């Protein structure tokens, strides 16, 4: 097997130690780290998204963070294009790419490819949003049920984002979106993929999440939010919807009590981790390790798995 064409994937819930494990693997295996996270691609949103500071990267090259400005639209397709180019560049240098995955949709886009669907139409989307605002939240679901009954049955009536995209595809192609999905996908080729999953015991994970939120605050998260407001980053920018950022923005601007907001952030992060676990458990061919990425025993298990794949 050609080791230059391997791809190591480290996945798991937030606070499970993916970055630490990827760094250790990169040090031992002549690797470079590739971020696969929909929050870390935005510039200036650093602490709350869990970006590893450059001072802690120990000379290991890291890729695919800070790709977009806060107001930019960045899709799974955009990520896939960047990732494919980056993987090829890493392999050309004779290094091993090690993917740290927090966003399962991005991983799926990279490994399985994407549906050949039309691009976004902002004008059409705005018309749909306006009609939904005037006619009620169920309006979009009724429209989709007429043009794509099978698709409507799989989308919650109040999931406006998915409903708008499905209607958009129907109107732009003249075909139900549900019939187009899965056609002509081009998955990742030329790589042997080794997937390593981190699955700490649930209560230990929740304790680590709470501590991590506290550590982020101690390292200047509030000041980062204050600087973002000073940069006049729009409150409607997508990164301000990320865990913690909306709450801390409220604290900075309106003086909302910090202790209750911290508890809210910790609880929301625990719920997010639970959703990540649900998603990742559906991922095939994962070697699950029961522990955190910073634990020596877990690191040794992961090293053995990667070496056995060579």
C-alpha positions in Angstrom: 0.0 0.0 0.0 1.3 3.5 -0.9 1.7 5.4 2.4 1.7 8.7 0.5 -1.9 8.1 -0.5 -3.3 7.4 2.9 -5.7 9.7 4.7 -6.1 9.6 8.5 -9.4 10.8 9.8 -9.8 11.7 13.5 -13.4 12.4 14.5 -15.4 12.7 17.6 -17.4 15.2 19.7 -16.2 18.6 20.7 -13.7 18.5 23.6 -12.8 14.9 23.0 -9.2 15.9 22.1 -9.1 15.5 18.3 -6.6 18.3 17.8 -4.2 16.9 20.4 -4.4 13.4 18.9 -3.9 14.7 15.4 -0.9 16.7 16.5 0.7 13.6 18.1 0.0 11.5 15.0 1.5 14.2 12.8 4.6 14.3 14.9 5.1 10.5 14.8 4.1 9.9 11.2 5.4 12.9 9.2 1.9 14.3 8.9 0.1 17.6 8.5 -3.2 18.5 10.0 -6.3 19.4 8.0 -9.2 21.0 9.7 -12.7 19.7 8.8 -14.9 22.1 10.8 -17.6 24.5 9.6 -16.8 27.0 12.4 -13.0 27.2 12.1 -13.1 28.2 8.4 -14.1 31.8 9.5 -11.4 34.3 10.3 -11.3 36.2 13.6 -13.6 33.7 15.4 -10.8 31.8 17.1 -11.2 31.0 20.8 -14.8 29.8 20.8 -14.3 27.7 17.7 -11.4 25.8 19.3 -8.7 26.7 16.8 -5.3 25.5 18.0 -3.1 28.6 18.5 -0.1 28.7 16.3 2.1 28.7 19.4 0.7 25.3 20.3 1.1 23.7 16.8 4.6 22.6 17.6 5.8 23.3 14.0 3.2 21.0 12.4 1.5 22.6 9.4 -2.2 23.1 9.8 -4.6 23.7 6.9 -8.1 24.9 6.1 -8.8 27.2 8.9 -9.4 30.9 8.3 -10.7 30.5 4.7 -13.6 32.9 4.8 -14.6 36.3 6.2 -17.4 36.3 8.7 -20.0 37.6 6.2 -19.1 35.1 3.5 -21.3 32.2 2.4 -19.2 29.0 2.7 -20.7 25.7 1.7 -19.8 22.0 2.0 -18.9 22.2 -1.7 -16.5 25.0 -1.1 -14.9 23.0 1.6 -14.6 19.9 -0.6 -12.8 21.9 -3.3 -10.3 23.4 -0.9 -9.8 20.0 0.8 -9.1 18.1 -2.4 -6.4 20.6 -3.4 -4.9 20.5 0.0 -4.7 16.8 0.2 -2.9 16.6 -3.1 -0.4 19.2 -2.0 0.3 17.4 1.2 0.9 14.1 -0.5 3.1 15.7 -3.1 5.4 16.7 -0.3 5.5 13.1 0.9 3.5 13.9 4.1 0.5 12.2 5.6 -2.7 14.2 5.7 -4.6 13.9 9.1 -8.1 15.3 9.1 -9.6 16.5 12.3 -13.4 16.3 11.9 -15.9 18.3 13.9 -18.5 18.7 11.1 -19.8 15.4 9.8 -21.4 17.0 6.7 -18.0 18.3 5.5 -16.5 14.8 5.9 -19.3 13.3 4.0 -18.9 15.9 1.2 -15.2 15.1 1.0 -15.4 11.3 1.1 -18.7 10.7 -0.8 -18.9 13.7 -3.0 -21.9 16.0 -3.5 -25.0 16.0 -5.6 -24.9 17.8 -8.9 -27.4 20.4 -8.0 -27.7 24.1 -9.1 -26.1 26.9 -7.2 -27.9 29.2 -4.8 -30.2 31.9 -6.1 -30.3 34.7 -3.5 -33.1 36.5 -5.3 -35.3 33.4 -5.2 -34.4 32.6 -1.6 -35.3 36.1 -0.5 -38.7 35.9 -2.2 -39.3 32.6 -0.4 -38.3 34.1 3.0 -40.6 37.0 2.5 -43.5 34.8 1.6 -42.9 32.6 4.6 -42.8 35.7 6.8 -46.1 36.9 5.5 -47.9 33.6 5.2 -46.7 31.7 8.2 -43.9 29.1 9.0 -45.8 26.2 7.5 -46.0 27.9 4.1 -42.7 26.6 2.8 -43.5 23.0 3.8 -46.8 23.2 1.9 -45.0 24.5 -1.2 -42.5 21.7 -1.1 -45.2 19.1 -0.5 -46.7 20.1 -3.9 -43.5 19.9 -6.0 -41.6 17.2 -4.1 -43.8 15.2 -1.7 -41.1 12.6 -1.0 -38.7 15.4 -0.1 -41.2 17.2 2.1 -41.8 14.0 4.1 -38.1 14.0 5.2 -37.9 17.7 6.3 -39.4 19.2 9.4 -42.1 21.8 8.7 -40.2 24.5 10.5 -36.7 23.8 9.0 -36.7 26.8 6.8 -33.1 26.4 5.6 -33.6 22.9 4.2 -37.1 23.7 2.8 -35.8 26.7 0.9 -33.0 24.8 -0.6 -35.3 21.9 -1.7 -37.8 24.3 -3.2 -35.0 26.2 -4.9 -33.7 23.0 -6.5 -37.2 22.1 -7.7 -37.8 25.5 -9.3 -34.4 25.8 -10.9 -34.3 22.2 -12.3 -37.9 21.4 -12.8 -37.4 18.1 -11.0 -37.9 17.1 -7.4 -34.8 17.5 -5.3 -35.3 14.0 -3.8 -34.9 12.4 -7.2 -31.7 14.2 -7.9 -29.9 13.4 -4.7 -27.3 10.6 -4.9 -27.0 10.9 -8.7 -23.6 11.4 -10.3 -21.7 11.7 -7.1 -17.9 11.5 -7.3 -16.4 10.2 -4.1 -12.8 10.6 -3.0 -10.5 8.5 -5.1 -6.9 7.5 -4.7 -6.8 7.4 -0.9 -7.0 4.6 1.6 -8.9 6.2 4.5 -8.2 5.2 8.2 -10.9 6.5 10.5 -10.2 6.9 14.2 -13.1 7.9 16.5 -12.8 9.3 20.0 -15.6 8.3 22.3 -15.0 9.3 25.9 -17.4 8.2 28.6 -20.3 10.6 28.5 -20.1 12.1 31.9 -16.3 12.6 31.6 -16.9 14.3 28.3 -19.5 16.6 29.8 -17.1 17.6 32.6 -14.4 18.3 30.0 -16.8 20.4 28.0 -17.6 22.6 31.1 -14.0 23.0 31.9 -13.2 23.8 28.3 -15.7 26.6 28.2 -14.2 28.0 31.4 -10.7 27.8 29.9 -11.9 29.6 26.7 -13.3 32.4 28.8 -10.0 32.6 30.8 -8.0 32.9 27.6 -9.8 35.9 26.4 -13.0 34.8 24.7 -15.0 37.9 25.8 -12.3 40.2 24.6 -12.3 38.5 21.3 -16.1 39.1 21.0 -15.5 42.7 22.0 -13.0 43.1 19.2 -15.3 41.5 16.7 -18.0 44.0 17.6 -15.4 46.7 17.2 -14.6 45.4 13.8 -18.3 45.9 13.1 -18.9 42.3 12.2 -22.7 42.2 11.5 -24.8 40.5 14.2 -26.4 38.5 11.4 -23.0 37.0 10.3 -23.1 33.3 10.5 -20.3 32.9 13.0 -22.3 34.9 15.6 -24.7 32.0 15.6 -22.0 29.6 16.8 -21.9 28.2 20.3 -21.2 31.0 22.8 -20.7 33.9 20.4 -24.3 35.1 20.5 -24.5 34.8 24.3 -21.2 36.7 24.8 -22.2 39.3 22.3 -25.3 39.9 24.4 -23.1 40.2 27.5 -20.8 42.7 25.9 -23.5 44.9 24.4 -26.4 44.6 26.9 -24.6 43.6 30.1 -26.4 40.2 30.3 -25.2 38.4 33.5 -22.2 36.3 32.7 -22.7 33.4 35.1 -26.1 32.4 33.6 -24.7 32.8 30.1 -21.8 30.6 30.9 -24.1 27.9 32.1 -26.2 28.3 29.0 -23.1 27.9 26.8 -22.0 24.8 28.6 -25.4 23.2 28.3 -25.7 24.1 24.6 -22.3 22.6 24.0 -23.2 19.4 25.8 -26.3 19.1 23.5 -24.1 19.8 20.5 -21.7 17.0 21.5 -24.6 14.7 21.8 -25.8 15.5 18.2 -22.2 15.0 16.9 -22.1 11.6 18.6 -25.4 10.6 16.9 -24.0 11.7 13.5 -20.6 10.1 13.8 -22.0 6.7 15.0 -23.6 6.4 11.5 -20.1 6.8 9.9 -18.9 3.5 8.6 -15.6 1.8 9.3 -14.6 3.8 12.3 -12.1 2.4 14.8 -13.6 3.7 18.1 -11.3 4.5 21.0 -12.8 4.9 24.5 -11.0 7.9 25.8 -9.7 11.4 25.1 -7.1 12.3 22.5 -4.6 13.6 25.1 -4.4 10.2 26.9 -1.3 8.2 26.2 -3.1 4.9 25.9 -5.4 6.3 23.3 -2.5 7.9 21.3 -0.7 4.5 21.3 -3.8 2.7 20.0 -4.3 5.3 17.3 -0.6 5.0 16.2 -1.0 1.2 16.0 -4.1 1.5 13.8 -2.5 3.9 11.4 0.7 1.8 11.2 -1.2 -1.3 10.6 -2.9 0.3 7.6 0.4 0.9 5.9 
